[in-house]
Amino acid sequence: MKLIFATQNRHKLNEVSAILGKDIELVSLPDLDFHDELPETHATLEENAEEKSRFVYNRFKSNCFAEDTALEVKALLGAPGVYSARYAGEGKNSDDNINLLLHQLGGEKNRRARFRTVISLILEGKNHFFEGITEGTIPAARCGEGGFGYDPVFIPEGHVLSYAEMPPELKNKISHRRKAFEKMNAFLHEAGKIR
């Protein structure tokens, strides 16, 4: 089955491709020679994911999906949340976002956090949502050089390594993104779209 993944992010494309396996052929936006930013104008992951997938579906008239992911920190009342990618402001990068997060947490004892992914799959014009959550904690400082985004400051529950310290295969086995995409995979199997 061929699906457009509404992303420009090569890291996400590689991660999702490894999770979904060979049953689904992923087509990225750069593969379609589309390099514009996708709209993300809403205050929830669900609305942003659907906005992106609808935009791509209407543009290319093909089955597609988009995802939106947030780091939600308990002591910060769920922040950075939907603004995770641009937490430190427009034009800032992942290092800036991590620096701001660690600064805001300071000496806070409650370091509980979770990663949450929401997928919006547009299949033959109809939208379907899938969610994946991984609970964890935020360490006092960065741990590891791998991964991307907030991976150096997220230690999943039941583990001592941050996402950034884990081999990609281990992260892909336990990640919030995997949980959401496994649900999407199961749905596509049940719908007879993949074997």
Sequence and secondary structure as in RCSB ss.txt:
>XXXX:A:sequence
MKLIFATQNRHKLNEVSAILGKDIELVSLPDLDFHDELPETHATLEENAEEKSRFVYNRFKSNCFAEDTALEVKA
LLGAPGVYSARYAGEGKNSDDNINLLLHQLGGEKNRRARFRTVISLILEGKNHFFEGITEGTIPAARCGEGGFGY
DPVFIPEGHVLSYAEMPPELKNKISHRRKAFEKMNAFLHEAGKIR
>XXXX:A:secstr
 EEEE    HHHHHHHHHHHGGGSEEEETGGGT  S      SSHHHHHHHHHHHHHHHH S EEEEEEEEEEGG
GTT EETTGGGTT TT  HHHHHHHHHHHHTT S  EEEEEEEEEEEETTEEEEEEEEEEEE  SS   S SSTT
GGG EETT SS GGGS HHHHHHH HHHHHHHHHHHHHHHTTS  
